[in-house]
Amino acid sequence: MWLYDKKLEYPVKIKNPDPRMAKLIITQYGGPDGELAASLRYLSQRFSMVTPQAKGTLNDVGTEGAKWTFPLPGLSSPGRMLSPIYGLTEPGELPWDRLLRTSGNPCRRRSPGDH
Amino acid sequence: MNRDELLQQITALDFYIIDLHLYLNTHPNDGQALELYNASVRKVKELREEYTQRFGMLLANNTESRQPWQWIDDPWPWQRAFNFNLGEDMG
């Protein structure tokens, strides 16, 4: 289903370890409004597209979103980013808890601002 | 080219190719963009071939390995040693 490229898609420079920024970034992964959920929505929406442009774009943008799984280990270079997060975050606040939750009415009308 | 220079060129071309790819999805008749895309794909194929020969496997699939199995060799992309230096002004 995926092919692993053993290199980064875009270079990352960590000038100074910044636990607050790391915590912020990591909350954008999971949960109902996170990038992983958005990528799965794109990959579902592609099935009902009509034009080749829309099918291709949703397929590929969904694929790009799914690649967000990889910066996670990127943030976790031992002793640099992730460990400060765990040091500062109480178990109940961990963003992973949001991964299993979904929010709102799944049948609601989609608004233009939604992903 | 040394390893860092080679990796930097491959990374830059790959990113350029992804951008052109997404653009071409909605502009399939833009011949100029398509020519840039094709030229970049040809170039990065050569560079990836050279990298794999000299420094090990970049792709898990359809890549030959020397003995012993090279895929699991350090460093991995999330390790500092893997990545090229970005210098001071590109932070």
N, CA and C atoms of all chains as a GROMACS GRO file, in nm:
protein
  618
    1MET      N    1   0.082  -0.121   0.000
    1MET     CA    2   0.000   0.000   0.000
    1MET      C    3   0.086   0.126   0.000
    2TRP      N    4   0.195   0.127   0.080
    2TRP     CA    5   0.286   0.241   0.064
    2TRP      C    6   0.426   0.193   0.036
    3LEU      N    7   0.503   0.278  -0.030
    3LEU     CA    8   0.643   0.251  -0.056
    3LEU      C    9   0.724   0.344   0.032
    4TYR      N   10   0.811   0.288   0.112
    4TYR     CA   11   0.890   0.372   0.201
    4TYR      C   12   1.014   0.424   0.130
    5ASP      N   13   1.029   0.554   0.128
    5ASP     CA   14   1.147   0.618   0.074
    5ASP      C   15   1.235   0.651   0.194
    6LYS      N   16   1.356   0.597   0.194
    6LYS     CA   17   1.439   0.611   0.315
    6LYS      C   18   1.511   0.746   0.315
    7LYS      N   19   1.433   0.851   0.311
    7LYS     CA   20   1.484   0.988   0.318
    7LYS      C   21   1.367   1.080   0.349
    8LEU      N   22   1.397   1.204   0.392
    8LEU     CA   23   1.290   1.298   0.422
    8LEU      C   24   1.237   1.361   0.294
    9GLU      N   25   1.106   1.392   0.292
    9GLU     CA   26   1.050   1.459   0.175
    9GLU      C   27   1.096   1.604   0.171
   10TYR      N   28   1.116   1.661   0.289
   10TYR     CA   29   1.158   1.800   0.299
   10TYR      C   30   1.255   1.810   0.416
   11PRO      N   31   1.366   1.883   0.398
   11PRO     CA   32   1.466   1.884   0.506
   11PRO      C   33   1.416   1.955   0.632
   12VAL      N   34   1.461   1.909   0.744
   12VAL     CA   35   1.421   1.967   0.872
   12VAL      C   36   1.546   2.014   0.943
   13LYS      N   37   1.540   2.135   0.994
   13LYS     CA   38   1.652   2.181   1.076
   13LYS      C   39   1.601   2.216   1.214
   14ILE      N   40   1.648   2.144   1.314
   14ILE     CA   41   1.611   2.174   1.451
   14ILE      C   42   1.724   2.257   1.511
   15LYS      N   43   1.703   2.387   1.511
   15LYS     CA   44   1.807   2.476   1.562
   15LYS      C   45   1.815   2.464   1.713
   16ASN      N   46   1.699   2.478   1.777
   16ASN     CA   47   1.690   2.462   1.922
   16ASN      C   48   1.572   2.371   1.953
   17PRO      N   49   1.591   2.270   2.039
   17PRO     CA   50   1.478   2.190   2.081
   17PRO      C   51   1.373   2.280   2.145
   18ASP      N   52   1.246   2.265   2.104
   18ASP     CA   53   1.140   2.353   2.151
   18ASP      C   54   1.018   2.268   2.188
   19PRO      N   55   1.012   2.223   2.313
   19PRO     CA   56   0.906   2.132   2.354
   19PRO      C   57   0.765   2.188   2.332
   20ARG      N   58   0.747   2.320   2.348
   20ARG     CA   59   0.612   2.375   2.330
   20ARG      C   60   0.569   2.366   2.185
   21MET      N   61   0.663   2.397   2.096
   21MET     CA   62   0.632   2.388   1.952
   21MET      C   63   0.609   2.243   1.913
   22ALA      N   64   0.690   2.153   1.967
   22ALA     CA   65   0.674   2.011   1.936
   22ALA      C   66   0.536   1.962   1.979
   23LYS      N   67   0.494   2.009   2.096
   23LYS     CA   68   0.363   1.968   2.147
   23LYS      C   69   0.251   2.019   2.056
   24LEU      N   70   0.267   2.143   2.010
   24LEU     CA   71   0.168   2.201   1.920
   24LEU      C   72   0.160   2.121   1.789
   25ILE      N   73   0.277   2.091   1.733
   25ILE     CA   74   0.279   2.018   1.605
   25ILE      C   75   0.214   1.882   1.620
   26ILE      N   76   0.246   1.816   1.731
   26ILE     CA   77   0.198   1.679   1.748
   26ILE      C   78   0.046   1.674   1.764
   27THR      N   79  -0.016   1.783   1.814
   27THR     CA   80  -0.162   1.783   1.825
   27THR      C   81  -0.229   1.792   1.688
   28GLN      N   82  -0.153   1.829   1.585
   28GLN     CA   83  -0.211   1.840   1.452
   28GLN      C   84  -0.219   1.706   1.380
   29TYR      N   85  -0.164   1.600   1.438
   29TYR     CA   86  -0.167   1.468   1.374
   29TYR      C   87  -0.301   1.400   1.388
   30GLY      N   88  -0.339   1.376   1.514
   30GLY     CA   89  -0.452   1.289   1.542
   30GLY      C   90  -0.579   1.366   1.566
   31GLY      N   91  -0.680   1.295   1.613
   31GLY     CA   92  -0.806   1.361   1.647
   31GLY      C   93  -0.891   1.388   1.525
   32PRO      N   94  -1.016   1.427   1.548
   32PRO     CA   95  -1.111   1.445   1.438
   32PRO      C   96  -1.070   1.557   1.342
   33ASP      N   97  -0.993   1.654   1.389
   33ASP     CA   98  -0.952   1.765   1.302
   33ASP      C   99  -0.805   1.757   1.263
   34GLY      N  100  -0.744   1.641   1.289
   34GLY     CA  101  -0.601   1.628   1.258
   34GLY      C  102  -0.576   1.589   1.112
   35GLU      N  103  -0.446   1.590   1.076
   35GLU     CA  104  -0.409   1.563   0.937
   35GLU      C  105  -0.439   1.419   0.895
   36LEU      N  106  -0.426   1.325   0.988
   36LEU     CA  107  -0.451   1.186   0.949
   36LEU      C  108  -0.598   1.166   0.914
   37ALA      N  109  -0.688   1.226   0.992
   37ALA     CA  110  -0.831   1.216   0.963
   37ALA      C  111  -0.861   1.285   0.830
   38ALA      N  112  -0.799   1.400   0.807
   38ALA     CA  113  -0.822   1.472   0.681
   38ALA      C  114  -0.778   1.386   0.564
   39SER      N  115  -0.662   1.320   0.577
   39SER     CA  116  -0.613   1.241   0.464
   39SER      C  117  -0.707   1.124   0.435
   40LEU      N  118  -0.764   1.062   0.540
   40LEU     CA  119  -0.859   0.953   0.517
   40LEU      C  120  -0.986   1.005   0.452
   41ARG      N  121  -1.027   1.128   0.488
   41ARG     CA  122  -1.144   1.186   0.422
   41ARG      C  123  -1.117   1.208   0.273
   42TYR      N  124  -1.000   1.264   0.241
   42TYR     CA  125  -0.968   1.282   0.099
   42TYR      C  126  -0.972   1.148   0.026
   43LEU      N  127  -0.916   1.045   0.089
   43LEU     CA  128  -0.909   0.915   0.021
   43LEU      C  129  -1.048   0.852   0.004
   44SER      N  130  -1.143   0.888   0.091
   44SER     CA  131  -1.281   0.841   0.074
   44SER      C  132  -1.354   0.924  -0.029
   45GLN      N  133  -1.332   1.055  -0.024
   45GLN     CA  134  -1.403   1.145  -0.116
   45GLN      C  135  -1.366   1.117  -0.262
   46ARG      N  136  -1.245   1.065  -0.286
   46ARG     CA  137  -1.204   1.042  -0.426
   46ARG      C  138  -1.297   0.944  -0.496
   47PHE      N  139  -1.360   0.852  -0.418
   47PHE     CA  140  -1.444   0.750  -0.481
   47PHE      C  141  -1.566   0.810  -0.549
   48SER      N  142  -1.613   0.925  -0.500
   48SER     CA  143  -1.734   0.982  -0.560
   48SER      C  144  -1.702   1.098  -0.655
   49MET      N  145  -1.576   1.115  -0.692
   49MET     CA  146  -1.542   1.222  -0.785
   49MET      C  147  -1.573   1.181  -0.928
   50VAL      N  148  -1.601   1.280  -1.012
   50VAL     CA  149  -1.641   1.253  -1.150
   50VAL      C  150  -1.527   1.280  -1.248
   51THR      N  151  -1.460   1.396  -1.233
   51THR     CA  152  -1.358   1.432  -1.332
   51THR      C  153  -1.224   1.365  -1.298
   52PRO      N  154  -1.143   1.338  -1.401
   52PRO     CA  155  -1.009   1.281  -1.377
   52PRO      C  156  -0.925   1.372  -1.288
   53GLN      N  157  -0.940   1.505  -1.306
   53GLN     CA  158  -0.863   1.600  -1.225
   53GLN      C  159  -0.894   1.583  -1.077
   54ALA      N  160  -1.023   1.571  -1.045
   54ALA     CA  161  -1.064   1.562  -0.905
   54ALA      C  162  -1.022   1.427  -0.845
   55LYS      N  163  -1.041   1.318  -0.921
   55LYS     CA  164  -0.998   1.186  -0.873
   55LYS      C  165  -0.848   1.186  -0.841
   56GLY      N  166  -0.770   1.236  -0.938
   56GLY     CA  167  -0.624   1.236  -0.920
   56GLY      C  168  -0.581   1.323  -0.804
   57THR      N  169  -0.642   1.442  -0.795
   57THR     CA  170  -0.600   1.536  -0.690
   57THR      C  171  -0.633   1.482  -0.552
   58LEU      N  172  -0.754   1.427  -0.533
   58LEU     CA  173  -0.789   1.375  -0.400
   58LEU      C  174  -0.705   1.252  -0.366
   59ASN      N  175  -0.680   1.167  -0.466
   59ASN     CA  176  -0.592   1.051  -0.442
   59ASN      C  177  -0.455   1.096  -0.394
   60ASP      N  178  -0.400   1.199  -0.461
   60ASP     CA  179  -0.262   1.238  -0.432
   60ASP      C  180  -0.251   1.326  -0.309
   61VAL      N  181  -0.350   1.413  -0.286
   61VAL     CA  182  -0.347   1.496  -0.165
   61VAL      C  183  -0.370   1.408  -0.041
   62GLY      N  184  -0.459   1.310  -0.054
   62GLY     CA  185  -0.479   1.213   0.055
   62GLY      C  186  -0.351   1.138   0.085
   63THR      N  187  -0.277   1.104  -0.020
   63THR     CA  188  -0.149   1.036  -0.003
   63THR      C  189  -0.048   1.126   0.068
   64GLU      N  190  -0.043   1.254   0.027
   64GLU     CA  191   0.048   1.348   0.093
   64GLU      C  192   0.014   1.360   0.242
   65GLY      N  193  -0.117   1.368   0.272
   65GLY     CA  194  -0.158   1.380   0.411
   65GLY      C  195  -0.119   1.259   0.493
   66ALA      N  196  -0.131   1.141   0.428
   66ALA     CA  197  -0.096   1.018   0.500
   66ALA      C  198   0.052   1.014   0.534
   67LYS      N  199   0.134   1.084   0.456
   67LYS     CA  200   0.279   1.087   0.483
   67LYS      C  201   0.310   1.158   0.614
   68TRP      N  202   0.210   1.225   0.670
   68TRP     CA  203   0.232   1.293   0.798
   68TRP      C  204   0.264   1.196   0.910
   69THR      N  205   0.242   1.069   0.886
   69THR     CA  206   0.282   0.972   0.988
   69THR      C  207   0.433   0.976   1.008
   70PHE      N  208   0.507   1.023   0.908
   70PHE     CA  209   0.652   1.012   0.916
   70PHE      C  210   0.722   1.124   0.992
   71PRO      N  211   0.671   1.247   0.989
   71PRO     CA  212   0.738   1.347   1.073
   71PRO      C  213   0.733   1.311   1.221
   72LEU      N  214   0.639   1.222   1.259
   72LEU     CA  215   0.628   1.186   1.400
   72LEU      C  216   0.760   1.130   1.453
   73PRO      N  217   0.813   1.023   1.391
   73PRO     CA  218   0.947   0.981   1.434
   73PRO      C  219   1.049   1.092   1.412
   74GLY      N  220   1.026   1.180   1.313
   74GLY     CA  221   1.117   1.292   1.288
   74GLY      C  222   1.127   1.383   1.408
   75LEU      N  223   1.018   1.395   1.481
   75LEU     CA  224   1.018   1.479   1.600
   75LEU      C  225   1.077   1.408   1.721
   76SER      N  226   1.100   1.278   1.706
   76SER     CA  227   1.127   1.199   1.825
   76SER      C  228   1.273   1.158   1.839
   77SER      N  229   1.362   1.225   1.765
   77SER     CA  230   1.504   1.194   1.781
   77SER      C  231   1.534   1.185   1.930
   78PRO      N  232   1.589   1.071   1.972
   78PRO     CA  233   1.598   1.046   2.116
   78PRO      C  234   1.656   1.164   2.193
   79GLY      N  235   1.588   1.203   2.296
   79GLY     CA  236   1.640   1.307   2.383
   79GLY      C  237   1.626   1.447   2.328
   80ARG      N  238   1.565   1.463   2.212
   80ARG     CA  239   1.557   1.598   2.157
   80ARG      C  240   1.418   1.660   2.169
   81MET      N  241   1.320   1.596   2.109
   81MET     CA  242   1.190   1.660   2.103
   81MET      C  243   1.082   1.586   2.181
   82LEU      N  244   1.065   1.457   2.152
   82LEU     CA  245   0.951   1.388   2.207
   82LEU      C  246   0.962   1.369   2.357
   83SER      N  247   1.082   1.339   2.404
   83SER     CA  248   1.093   1.314   2.547
   83SER      C  249   1.055   1.436   2.631
   84PRO      N  250   1.090   1.559   2.589
   84PRO     CA  251   1.039   1.674   2.664
   84PRO      C  252   0.887   1.681   2.663
   85ILE      N  253   0.823   1.635   2.554
   85ILE     CA  254   0.677   1.638   2.550
   85ILE      C  255   0.621   1.547   2.658
   86TYR      N  256   0.675   1.425   2.662
   86TYR     CA  257   0.625   1.333   2.761
   86TYR      C  258   0.654   1.383   2.902
   87GLY      N  259   0.765   1.455   2.916
   87GLY     CA  260   0.798   1.509   3.046
   87GLY      C  261   0.701   1.617   3.090
   88LEU      N  262   0.643   1.688   2.996
   88LEU     CA  263   0.561   1.804   3.030
   88LEU      C  264   0.411   1.777   3.023
   89THR      N  265   0.373   1.663   2.967
   89THR     CA  266   0.232   1.640   2.941
   89THR      C  267   0.177   1.533   3.035
   90GLU      N  268   0.065   1.563   3.098
   90GLU     CA  269  -0.002   1.462   3.181
   90GLU      C  270  -0.067   1.358   3.091
   91PRO      N  271  -0.076   1.232   3.139
   91PRO     CA  272  -0.130   1.127   3.053
   91PRO      C  273  -0.264   1.163   2.990
   92GLY      N  274  -0.354   1.227   3.063
   92GLY     CA  275  -0.485   1.259   3.008
   92GLY      C  276  -0.480   1.362   2.896
   93GLU      N  277  -0.369   1.436   2.888
   93GLU     CA  278  -0.359   1.540   2.785
   93GLU      C  279  -0.294   1.491   2.657
   94LEU      N  280  -0.242   1.368   2.659
   94LEU     CA  281  -0.169   1.320   2.543
   94LEU      C  282  -0.258   1.322   2.420
   95PRO      N  283  -0.207   1.374   2.309
   95PRO     CA  284  -0.289   1.384   2.188
   95PRO      C  285  -0.337   1.248   2.139
   96TRP      N  286  -0.266   1.140   2.177
   96TRP     CA  287  -0.307   1.006   2.129
   96TRP      C  288  -0.450   0.975   2.171
   97ASP      N  289  -0.492   1.028   2.287
   97ASP     CA  290  -0.627   1.000   2.334
   97ASP      C  291  -0.731   1.044   2.233
   98ARG      N  292  -0.696   1.147   2.154
   98ARG     CA  293  -0.793   1.200   2.059
   98ARG      C  294  -0.805   1.112   1.936
   99LEU      N  295  -0.708   1.024   1.917
   99LEU     CA  296  -0.708   0.943   1.795
   99LEU      C  297  -0.831   0.854   1.785
  100LEU      N  298  -0.884   0.809   1.899
  100LEU     CA  299  -0.994   0.714   1.897
  100LEU      C  300  -1.129   0.783   1.908
  101ARG      N  301  -1.128   0.916   1.910
  101ARG     CA  302  -1.252   0.987   1.929
  101ARG      C  303  -1.294   1.054   1.799
  102THR      N  304  -1.422   1.068   1.779
  102THR     CA  305  -1.465   1.147   1.665
  102THR      C  306  -1.566   1.247   1.717
  103SER      N  307  -1.585   1.356   1.644
  103SER     CA  308  -1.670   1.460   1.700
  103SER      C  309  -1.779   1.501   1.603
  104GLY      N  310  -1.889   1.554   1.656
  104GLY     CA  311  -1.993   1.611   1.572
  104GLY      C  312  -2.079   1.505   1.505
  105ASN      N  313  -2.171   1.550   1.426
  105ASN     CA  314  -2.261   1.461   1.355
  105ASN      C  315  -2.197   1.420   1.222
  106PRO      N  316  -2.172   1.290   1.200
  106PRO     CA  317  -2.105   1.250   1.076
  106PRO      C  318  -2.189   1.277   0.952
  107CYS      N  319  -2.322   1.297   0.971
  107CYS     CA  320  -2.409   1.320   0.855
  107CYS      C  321  -2.434   1.468   0.830
  108ARG      N  322  -2.369   1.554   0.910
  108ARG     CA  323  -2.398   1.696   0.896
  108ARG      C  324  -2.356   1.746   0.758
  109ARG      N  325  -2.420   1.854   0.720
  109ARG     CA  326  -2.384   1.915   0.593
  109ARG      C  327  -2.244   1.973   0.604
  110ARG      N  328  -2.162   1.949   0.506
  110ARG     CA  329  -2.025   1.998   0.511
  110ARG      C  330  -2.023   2.147   0.480
  111SER      N  331  -1.942   2.220   0.555
  111SER     CA  332  -1.931   2.364   0.527
  111SER      C  333  -1.804   2.389   0.448
  112PRO      N  334  -1.800   2.501   0.376
  112PRO     CA  335  -1.687   2.527   0.286
  112PRO      C  336  -1.551   2.527   0.357
  113GLY      N  337  -1.551   2.562   0.484
  113GLY     CA  338  -1.423   2.568   0.555
  113GLY      C  339  -1.367   2.432   0.593
  114ASP      N  340  -1.448   2.325   0.584
  114ASP     CA  341  -1.402   2.193   0.624
  114ASP      C  342  -1.295   2.140   0.530
  115HIS      N  343  -1.213   2.051   0.584
  115HIS     CA  344  -1.118   1.981   0.496
  115HIS      C  345  -1.193   1.875   0.418
  116MET      N  346   3.032   1.426  -0.657
  116MET     CA  347   2.945   1.472  -0.548
  116MET      C  348   2.961   1.381  -0.426
  117ASN      N  349   2.968   1.443  -0.307
  117ASN     CA  350   2.970   1.360  -0.187
  117ASN      C  351   2.827   1.323  -0.148
  118ARG      N  352   2.813   1.244  -0.041
  118ARG     CA  353   2.682   1.191  -0.004
  118ARG      C  354   2.581   1.302   0.026
  119ASP      N  355   2.625   1.402   0.103
  119ASP     CA  356   2.533   1.511   0.139
  119ASP      C  357   2.484   1.588   0.016
  120GLU      N  358   2.577   1.617  -0.076
  120GLU     CA  359   2.538   1.691  -0.197
  120GLU      C  360   2.440   1.610  -0.281
  121LEU      N  361   2.469   1.480  -0.292
  121LEU     CA  362   2.382   1.392  -0.370
  121LEU      C  363   2.243   1.386  -0.308
  122LEU      N  364   2.238   1.367  -0.176
  122LEU     CA  365   2.109   1.357  -0.106
  122LEU      C  366   2.031   1.487  -0.117
  123GLN      N  367   2.103   1.599  -0.108
  123GLN     CA  368   2.036   1.730  -0.117
  123GLN      C  369   1.974   1.750  -0.255
  124GLN      N  370   2.046   1.709  -0.359
  124GLN     CA  371   1.993   1.723  -0.496
  124GLN      C  372   1.872   1.633  -0.517
  125ILE      N  373   1.879   1.510  -0.465
  125ILE     CA  374   1.766   1.417  -0.480
  125ILE      C  375   1.645   1.473  -0.406
  126THR      N  376   1.666   1.524  -0.284
  126THR     CA  377   1.556   1.578  -0.205
  126THR      C  378   1.491   1.696  -0.277
  127ALA      N  379   1.574   1.786  -0.330
  127ALA     CA  380   1.521   1.904  -0.398
  127ALA      C  381   1.441   1.863  -0.522
  128LEU      N  382   1.497   1.771  -0.602
  128LEU     CA  383   1.428   1.729  -0.724
  128LEU      C  384   1.299   1.655  -0.691
  129ASP      N  385   1.302   1.567  -0.591
  129ASP     CA  386   1.181   1.493  -0.553
  129ASP      C  387   1.070   1.588  -0.512
  130PHE      N  388   1.105   1.692  -0.436
  130PHE     CA  389   1.004   1.786  -0.389
  130PHE      C  390   0.946   1.866  -0.507
  131TYR      N  391   1.036   1.906  -0.598
  131TYR     CA  392   0.996   1.976  -0.721
  131TYR      C  393   0.901   1.890  -0.803
  132ILE      N  394   0.932   1.759  -0.810
  132ILE     CA  395   0.850   1.666  -0.888
  132ILE      C  396   0.711   1.650  -0.825
  133ILE      N  397   0.704   1.643  -0.692
  133ILE     CA  398   0.573   1.631  -0.626
  133ILE      C  399   0.488   1.754  -0.655
  134ASP      N  400   0.549   1.871  -0.647
  134ASP     CA  401   0.476   1.995  -0.675
  134ASP      C  402   0.425   1.999  -0.819
  135LEU      N  403   0.513   1.964  -0.914
  135LEU     CA  404   0.471   1.962  -1.054
  135LEU      C  405   0.360   1.859  -1.076
  136HIS      N  406   0.374   1.745  -1.009
  136HIS     CA  407   0.274   1.638  -1.019
  136HIS      C  408   0.136   1.689  -0.976
  137LEU      N  409   0.130   1.755  -0.861
  137LEU     CA  410   0.001   1.804  -0.811
  137LEU      C  411  -0.056   1.912  -0.904
  138TYR      N  412   0.033   1.997  -0.955
  138TYR     CA  413  -0.010   2.100  -1.050
  138TYR      C  414  -0.065   2.037  -1.178
  139LEU      N  415   0.005   1.936  -1.228
  139LEU     CA  416  -0.037   1.873  -1.354
  139LEU      C  417  -0.171   1.801  -1.340
  140ASN      N  418  -0.204   1.756  -1.219
  140ASN     CA  419  -0.336   1.693  -1.199
  140ASN      C  420  -0.449   1.785  -1.243
  141THR      N  421  -0.433   1.913  -1.218
  141THR     CA  422  -0.540   2.007  -1.254
  141THR      C  423  -0.507   2.088  -1.380
  142HIS      N  424  -0.386   2.071  -1.433
  142HIS     CA  425  -0.346   2.140  -1.557
  142HIS      C  426  -0.279   2.039  -1.652
  143PRO      N  427  -0.353   1.934  -1.690
  143PRO     CA  428  -0.289   1.825  -1.768
  143PRO      C  429  -0.242   1.867  -1.907
  144ASN      N  430  -0.288   1.983  -1.955
  144ASN     CA  431  -0.247   2.025  -2.090
  144ASN      C  432  -0.135   2.127  -2.090
  145ASP      N  433  -0.076   2.154  -1.975
  145ASP     CA  434   0.036   2.248  -1.969
  145ASP      C  435   0.164   2.175  -2.012
  146GLY      N  436   0.193   2.187  -2.142
  146GLY     CA  437   0.306   2.114  -2.199
  146GLY      C  438   0.440   2.152  -2.141
  147GLN      N  439   0.454   2.280  -2.106
  147GLN     CA  440   0.582   2.326  -2.051
  147GLN      C  441   0.608   2.264  -1.914
  148ALA      N  442   0.503   2.261  -1.831
  148ALA     CA  443   0.518   2.199  -1.699
  148ALA      C  444   0.548   2.050  -1.713
  149LEU      N  445   0.482   1.986  -1.810
  149LEU     CA  446   0.504   1.843  -1.830
  149LEU      C  447   0.646   1.814  -1.874
  150GLU      N  448   0.702   1.904  -1.959
  150GLU     CA  449   0.842   1.885  -1.999
  150GLU      C  450   0.935   1.898  -1.880
  151LEU      N  451   0.909   1.997  -1.794
  151LEU     CA  452   0.991   2.012  -1.674
  151LEU      C  453   0.980   1.887  -1.586
  152TYR      N  454   0.857   1.836  -1.573
  152TYR     CA  455   0.833   1.717  -1.493
  152TYR      C  456   0.914   1.598  -1.548
  153ASN      N  457   0.902   1.574  -1.680
  153ASN     CA  458   0.972   1.459  -1.739
  153ASN      C  459   1.123   1.471  -1.725
  154ALA      N  460   1.175   1.593  -1.748
  154ALA     CA  461   1.320   1.612  -1.738
  154ALA      C  462   1.368   1.587  -1.595
  155SER      N  463   1.286   1.632  -1.496
  155SER     CA  464   1.325   1.616  -1.356
  155SER      C  465   1.321   1.468  -1.315
  156VAL      N  466   1.221   1.397  -1.364
  156VAL     CA  467   1.211   1.253  -1.333
  156VAL      C  468   1.332   1.179  -1.389
  157ARG      N  469   1.371   1.213  -1.513
  157ARG     CA  470   1.488   1.147  -1.572
  157ARG      C  471   1.613   1.175  -1.490
  158LYS      N  472   1.629   1.302  -1.451
  158LYS     CA  473   1.749   1.342  -1.375
  158LYS      C  474   1.755   1.270  -1.240
  159VAL      N  475   1.641   1.266  -1.168
  159VAL     CA  476   1.645   1.210  -1.033
  159VAL      C  477   1.664   1.058  -1.038
  160LYS      N  478   1.618   0.996  -1.146
  160LYS     CA  479   1.641   0.851  -1.163
  160LYS      C  480   1.791   0.821  -1.164
  161GLU      N  481   1.865   0.902  -1.242
  161GLU     CA  482   2.011   0.884  -1.248
  161GLU      C  483   2.074   0.903  -1.111
  162LEU      N  484   2.033   1.012  -1.043
  162LEU     CA  485   2.094   1.043  -0.913
  162LEU      C  486   2.063   0.937  -0.809
  163ARG      N  487   1.937   0.884  -0.811
  163ARG     CA  488   1.900   0.779  -0.716
  163ARG      C  489   1.980   0.652  -0.742
  164GLU      N  490   2.002   0.622  -0.871
  164GLU     CA  491   2.082   0.505  -0.908
  164GLU      C  492   2.223   0.518  -0.849
  165GLU      N  493   2.281   0.638  -0.869
  165GLU     CA  494   2.417   0.661  -0.818
  165GLU      C  495   2.420   0.651  -0.665
  166TYR      N  496   2.322   0.713  -0.599
  166TYR     CA  497   2.317   0.709  -0.452
  166TYR      C  498   2.311   0.565  -0.402
  167THR      N  499   2.222   0.486  -0.464
  167THR     CA  500   2.202   0.348  -0.419
  167THR      C  501   2.330   0.265  -0.437
  168GLN      N  502   2.397   0.287  -0.550
  168GLN     CA  503   2.524   0.216  -0.573
  168GLN      C  504   2.627   0.248  -0.465
  169ARG      N  505   2.636   0.378  -0.431
  169ARG     CA  506   2.746   0.421  -0.345
  169ARG      C  507   2.712   0.419  -0.197
  170PHE      N  508   2.584   0.446  -0.161
  170PHE     CA  509   2.555   0.467  -0.019
  170PHE      C  510   2.444   0.380   0.037
  171GLY      N  511   2.386   0.293  -0.045
  171GLY     CA  512   2.285   0.202   0.008
  171GLY      C  513   2.145   0.231  -0.041
  172MET      N  514   2.050   0.149   0.006
  172MET     CA  515   1.915   0.148  -0.049
  172MET      C  516   1.836   0.272  -0.006
  173LEU      N  517   1.769   0.335  -0.103
  173LEU     CA  518   1.679   0.446  -0.073
  173LEU      C  519   1.535   0.400  -0.070
  174LEU      N  520   1.503   0.300  -0.152
  174LEU     CA  521   1.366   0.249  -0.160
  174LEU      C  522   1.362   0.105  -0.111
  175ALA      N  523   1.254   0.073  -0.037
  175ALA     CA  524   1.241  -0.062   0.016
  175ALA      C  525   1.210  -0.162  -0.096
  176ASN      N  526   1.150  -0.114  -0.203
  176ASN     CA  527   1.102  -0.205  -0.305
  176ASN      C  528   1.182  -0.193  -0.434
  177ASN      N  529   1.197  -0.303  -0.503
  177ASN     CA  530   1.265  -0.305  -0.632
  177ASN      C  531   1.406  -0.248  -0.627
  178THR      N  532   1.477  -0.273  -0.518
  178THR     CA  533   1.615  -0.228  -0.508
  178THR      C  534   1.702  -0.347  -0.470
  179GLU      N  535   1.812  -0.365  -0.545
  179GLU     CA  536   1.904  -0.472  -0.509
  179GLU      C  537   1.988  -0.430  -0.390
  180SER      N  538   2.035  -0.530  -0.315
  180SER     CA  539   2.120  -0.504  -0.199
  180SER      C  540   2.250  -0.582  -0.210
  181ARG      N  541   2.356  -0.522  -0.160
  181ARG     CA  542   2.480  -0.598  -0.143
  181ARG      C  543   2.464  -0.692  -0.024
  182GLN      N  544   2.558  -0.784  -0.006
  182GLN     CA  545   2.563  -0.870   0.113
  182GLN      C  546   2.633  -0.794   0.226
  183PRO      N  547   2.591  -0.801   0.349
  183PRO     CA  548   2.462  -0.854   0.391
  183PRO      C  549   2.352  -0.750   0.367
  184TRP      N  550   2.228  -0.791   0.380
  184TRP     CA  551   2.107  -0.708   0.360
  184TRP      C  552   2.128  -0.566   0.412
  185GLN      N  553   2.120  -0.469   0.319
  185GLN     CA  554   2.159  -0.331   0.353
  185GLN      C  555   2.047  -0.245   0.408
  186TRP      N  556   1.923  -0.288   0.387
  186TRP     CA  557   1.810  -0.199   0.418
  186TRP      C  558   1.812  -0.150   0.563
  187ILE      N  559   1.853  -0.240   0.653
  187ILE     CA  560   1.844  -0.205   0.796
  187ILE      C  561   1.965  -0.125   0.845
  188ASP      N  562   2.053  -0.087   0.754
  188ASP     CA  563   2.171  -0.011   0.796
  188ASP      C  564   2.135   0.127   0.852
  189ASP      N  565   2.198   0.166   0.959
  189ASP     CA  566   2.192   0.305   1.005
  189ASP      C  567   2.269   0.392   0.907
  190PRO      N  568   2.242   0.522   0.901
  190PRO     CA  569   2.141   0.594   0.977
  190PRO      C  570   2.006   0.595   0.906
  191TRP      N  571   1.900   0.618   0.983
  191TRP     CA  572   1.765   0.633   0.928
  191TRP      C  573   1.733   0.783   0.918
  192PRO      N  574   1.632   0.818   0.837
  192PRO     CA  575   1.606   0.961   0.811
  192PRO      C  576   1.573   1.044   0.935
  193TRP      N  577   1.529   0.979   1.042
  193TRP     CA  578   1.497   1.056   1.162
  193TRP      C  579   1.620   1.075   1.251
  194GLN      N  580   1.733   1.026   1.205
  194GLN     CA  581   1.856   1.045   1.281
  194GLN      C  582   1.938   1.158   1.219
  195ARG      N  583   1.998   1.237   1.305
  195ARG     CA  584   2.073   1.353   1.259
  195ARG      C  585   2.180   1.316   1.155
  196ALA      N  586   2.248   1.203   1.179
  196ALA     CA  587   2.359   1.164   1.093
  196ALA      C  588   2.316   1.138   0.948
  197PHE      N  589   2.187   1.106   0.929
  197PHE     CA  590   2.141   1.078   0.793
  197PHE      C  591   2.137   1.202   0.706
  198ASN      N  592   2.097   1.313   0.768
  198ASN     CA  593   2.058   1.431   0.691
  198ASN      C  594   2.173   1.525   0.659
  199PHE      N  595   2.158   1.592   0.544
  199PHE     CA  596   2.262   1.687   0.505
  199PHE      C  597   2.249   1.813   0.589
  200ASN      N  598   2.361   1.884   0.600
  200ASN     CA  599   2.364   2.006   0.680
  200ASN      C  600   2.298   2.120   0.603
  201LEU      N  601   2.205   2.191   0.668
  201LEU     CA  602   2.135   2.299   0.600
  201LEU      C  603   2.207   2.433   0.612
  202GLY      N  604   2.311   2.440   0.692
  202GLY     CA  605   2.382   2.566   0.706
  202GLY      C  606   2.306   2.664   0.793
  203GLU      N  607   2.371   2.775   0.825
  203GLU     CA  608   2.314   2.868   0.923
  203GLU      C  609   2.198   2.951   0.869
  204ASP      N  610   2.207   2.990   0.741
  204ASP     CA  611   2.111   3.089   0.692
  204ASP      C  612   1.984   3.027   0.634
  205MET      N  613   1.975   2.895   0.636
  205MET     CA  614   1.857   2.833   0.575
  205MET      C  615   1.758   2.781   0.680
  206GLY      N  616   1.786   2.809   0.808
  206GLY     CA  617   1.704   2.756   0.915
  206GLY      C  618   1.557   2.781   0.897
   0.00000   0.00000   0.00000
